[in-house]
Amino acid sequence: MHGRHRPVRVSRGIAAWCFAIALAVAGAAWAQAPAPGSSIATAIQLPGVQHETDGVSAGYGYIRAHFPGCKPGTQALLADKGRQYDSIQLSGAGCIEAVFFDITAWFGK
């Protein structure tokens, strides 16, 4: 039997193991991806807003649509690297601590 070995059926096991590792790595990366609006770096821009009054309404509308069950609280104006941001604290089960909006385009208009 020398030279005529029976094939080892490891390939399926290895493929399944590699697939499981790839899923775990991808899942970990996805779980660590910051949520839109969870920081200044991921601040939400509200398209079509041209004035502050429209922007405030659009921001609270965004919160209602994307964070159901979260209650808006304290609002703060922030500046970073020449840009203006609005931070709104959220409260409620499963809510992020605050949502950030990039308001540079319409701030003061």
Rosetta silent file (secondary structure, phi, psi, omega in degrees, C-alpha in Angstrom):
SEQUENCE: MHGRHRPVRVSRGIAAWCFAIALAVAGAAWAQAPAPGSSIATAIQLPGVQHETDGVSAGYGYIRAHFPGCKPGTQALLADKGRQYDSIQLSGAGCIEAVFFDITAWFGK
SCORE:     score description
SCORE:     0.000 S_00000001
   1 L     0.000    2.764 -179.564    0.000    0.000    0.000 S_00000001
   2 L   -62.821  129.938 -179.236    2.958    2.230   -0.049 S_00000001
   3 L    89.136  -12.789 -179.884    2.244    5.288   -2.226 S_00000001
   4 L  -122.082   65.616 -179.669   -1.491    4.625   -2.258 S_00000001
   5 L   -80.641  147.214  176.484   -2.675    6.183    0.948 S_00000001
   6 L   -71.043  133.396 -179.401   -6.306    6.754    1.581 S_00000001
   7 L   -62.291  140.689  178.713   -7.143   10.482    1.397 S_00000001
   8 L   -86.964  132.775 -178.230   -7.694   12.100    4.735 S_00000001
   9 L   -91.228   65.540  179.089  -11.035   13.865    5.044 S_00000001
  10 L  -101.227  -22.078 -172.839   -9.745   16.919    6.782 S_00000001
  11 H   -56.630  -41.380  178.972  -10.577   19.419    4.085 S_00000001
  12 H   -66.006  -43.306  178.981  -14.193   19.893    5.167 S_00000001
  13 H   -62.908  -42.281  179.107  -13.210   20.310    8.775 S_00000001
  14 H   -66.944  -42.851  179.105  -10.486   22.799    7.918 S_00000001
  15 H   -61.760  -43.191  179.563  -12.781   24.744    5.602 S_00000001
  16 H   -65.729  -40.285  178.893  -15.481   24.928    8.280 S_00000001
  17 H   -64.224  -45.041  178.338  -12.929   25.959   10.897 S_00000001
  18 H   -62.881  -39.750  178.458  -11.494   28.694    8.626 S_00000001
  19 H   -64.076  -41.351  178.912  -15.003   29.925    7.847 S_00000001
  20 H   -64.081  -41.011  177.994  -15.831   30.087   11.559 S_00000001
  21 H   -63.899  -44.484  179.399  -12.655   32.063   12.252 S_00000001
  22 H   -61.267  -41.649  177.686  -13.448   34.485    9.398 S_00000001
  23 H   -64.290  -40.716 -179.860  -16.975   35.007   10.744 S_00000001
  24 H   -64.388  -42.967  179.699  -15.659   35.624   14.248 S_00000001
  25 H   -66.292  -45.125  179.333  -13.139   38.193   13.019 S_00000001
  26 H   -63.765  -40.175  178.965  -15.709   39.945   10.828 S_00000001
  27 H   -64.617  -40.289  178.745  -18.232   39.924   13.673 S_00000001
  28 H   -65.350  -41.306  178.617  -15.718   41.415   16.073 S_00000001
  29 H   -65.727  -40.648  179.931  -14.850   44.169   13.600 S_00000001
  30 H   -66.376  -40.083 -178.720  -18.527   44.887   12.978 S_00000001
  31 H   -66.512  -26.899 -178.256  -19.278   44.979   16.695 S_00000001
  32 H   -91.522   -8.251  179.570  -16.496   47.502   17.226 S_00000001
  33 L   -65.745  129.251 -178.561  -17.543   49.784   14.367 S_00000001
  34 L   -67.795  142.185  179.051  -18.761   53.065   15.843 S_00000001
  35 L   -71.609  143.264  176.354  -22.425   53.842   15.367 S_00000001
  36 L   -55.968  129.402  178.110  -23.266   56.824   13.132 S_00000001
  37 L    85.746    1.712 -177.237  -23.574   59.898   15.330 S_00000001
  38 L   -82.789   -6.075  178.061  -21.942   58.294   18.363 S_00000001
  39 L  -158.627  171.810  176.010  -18.989   60.724   18.257 S_00000001
  40 H   -61.070  -37.582 -179.057  -17.730   63.845   16.516 S_00000001
  41 H   -62.541  -27.845 -178.993  -15.803   61.582   14.137 S_00000001
  42 H  -115.027   24.036 -176.537  -19.064   59.926   13.031 S_00000001
  43 L   -55.063  142.680 -177.839  -21.294   63.009   13.351 S_00000001
  44 E   -84.320  133.350  172.885  -24.458   62.923   11.278 S_00000001
  45 E  -102.622  136.571 -177.919  -24.942   65.466    8.517 S_00000001
  46 L  -103.156  102.825 -176.436  -28.509   66.391    7.728 S_00000001
  47 L   -66.501  144.473  176.741  -28.846   66.915    3.962 S_00000001
  48 L    86.051   -5.957  179.829  -31.030   69.715    2.677 S_00000001
  49 L   -81.090  131.214 -178.666  -30.903   71.784    5.869 S_00000001
  50 L  -121.975  -16.779 -177.310  -30.174   75.463    5.200 S_00000001
  51 L  -134.735  156.123 -178.902  -31.226   77.235    8.405 S_00000001
  52 H   -57.376  -42.679 -177.622  -30.874   76.621   12.127 S_00000001
  53 H   -63.176  -39.541  176.701  -34.615   76.242   12.709 S_00000001
  54 H   -66.713  -38.569 -177.988  -34.811   73.563    9.999 S_00000001
  55 H   -65.428  -42.222  179.043  -31.707   71.902   11.410 S_00000001
  56 H   -62.578  -46.897  178.638  -33.030   71.647   14.951 S_00000001
  57 H   -61.384  -43.193 -179.503  -36.276   70.097   13.708 S_00000001
  58 H   -64.587  -38.285  178.467  -34.372   67.721   11.413 S_00000001
  59 H   -62.486  -47.227  179.142  -32.071   66.640   14.260 S_00000001
  60 H   -68.534  -32.876  174.996  -34.942   65.744   16.566 S_00000001
  61 H   -65.272  -39.556  176.999  -36.710   64.037   13.656 S_00000001
  62 H   -61.610  -43.879  179.515  -33.578   61.978   13.029 S_00000001
  63 H   -61.577  -45.773  179.141  -33.499   60.947   16.679 S_00000001
  64 H   -59.922  -40.753 -176.253  -37.173   59.879   16.581 S_00000001
  65 H   -76.047  -37.969 -172.616  -36.610   57.860   13.393 S_00000001
  66 H  -103.640  -13.856  179.140  -33.275   56.219   14.244 S_00000001
  67 L  -131.443   62.129 -177.896  -33.384   55.948   18.036 S_00000001
  68 L   -60.934  137.903 -179.959  -36.961   54.916   18.858 S_00000001
  69 L    87.295   -7.934  178.805  -37.663   54.914   22.560 S_00000001
  70 L   -92.067  137.011 -178.379  -34.755   57.245   23.310 S_00000001
  71 E  -103.576  122.133  177.036  -35.578   60.521   24.978 S_00000001
  72 E   -66.196  143.451  179.582  -33.537   63.608   23.983 S_00000001
  73 E  -127.948 -127.396 -176.958  -32.067   65.539   26.883 S_00000001
  74 E   -60.968  137.605  179.552  -29.334   68.142   27.277 S_00000001
  75 E  -115.070  140.582 -179.503  -28.104   69.767   24.093 S_00000001
  76 E  -138.332  143.427  175.018  -24.596   71.238   23.673 S_00000001
  77 E   -94.941  129.017 -178.873  -22.804   73.189   20.958 S_00000001
  78 E  -126.136  152.440  175.566  -19.278   71.934   20.291 S_00000001
  79 E  -129.232  138.540  178.748  -16.482   73.121   18.012 S_00000001
  80 E  -153.360  123.160  176.646  -13.611   71.026   16.703 S_00000001
  81 L    53.135   42.894  177.043  -11.076   71.801   13.965 S_00000001
  82 L    79.210    5.795  179.268  -13.149   74.670   12.581 S_00000001
  83 E  -113.669  153.904 -179.002  -16.397   72.696   12.437 S_00000001
  84 E  -108.875  137.868 -179.015  -19.536   73.103   14.561 S_00000001
  85 E  -132.526  151.251  174.414  -21.353   70.181   16.154 S_00000001
  86 E  -115.328  128.096  177.807  -24.528   69.703   18.127 S_00000001
  87 E  -113.928  128.866  178.586  -24.535   67.019   20.821 S_00000001
  88 E  -123.140  119.112  178.383  -27.832   65.780   22.217 S_00000001
  89 E   -69.329  142.480  178.263  -27.824   63.485   25.244 S_00000001
  90 E  -120.287  146.553  174.947  -30.169   60.500   24.999 S_00000001
  91 E  -132.923  150.874 -179.091  -31.766   58.485   27.761 S_00000001
  92 L   135.699  161.728 -179.069  -33.621   55.216   27.703 S_00000001
  93 L   -64.745  128.360  176.675  -32.932   51.492   27.587 S_00000001
  94 L    77.659    8.716 -178.806  -30.468   50.552   24.840 S_00000001
  95 L   -87.304  147.828  170.791  -29.761   54.153   23.817 S_00000001
  96 L   -70.583  161.947 -175.008  -26.325   55.482   23.021 S_00000001
  97 L   -65.048  -41.995 -178.767  -25.182   58.166   25.464 S_00000001
  98 E  -152.991  156.934  174.061  -25.370   61.041   22.970 S_00000001
  99 E  -118.273  137.813 -176.513  -25.876   61.684   19.281 S_00000001
 100 E  -112.389  135.453  176.884  -23.675   64.162   17.397 S_00000001
 101 E  -119.973  137.067  173.708  -24.691   66.231   14.384 S_00000001
 102 E   -86.225  110.826 -174.814  -22.323   68.177   12.117 S_00000001
 103 L  -109.597   13.231 -175.027  -24.117   71.538   11.841 S_00000001
 104 L   -54.800  -42.894 -174.622  -21.302   73.503   10.173 S_00000001
 105 L   -62.082  -30.857 -174.797  -23.180   74.026    6.884 S_00000001
 106 L  -124.513    5.493  179.188  -26.140   75.803    8.474 S_00000001
 107 L   -65.019  127.963  178.450  -24.874   77.029   11.845 S_00000001
 108 L    81.887    9.707 -179.903  -25.686   80.718   12.333 S_00000001
 109 L  -107.502    0.000    0.000  -27.954   80.973    9.292 S_00000001
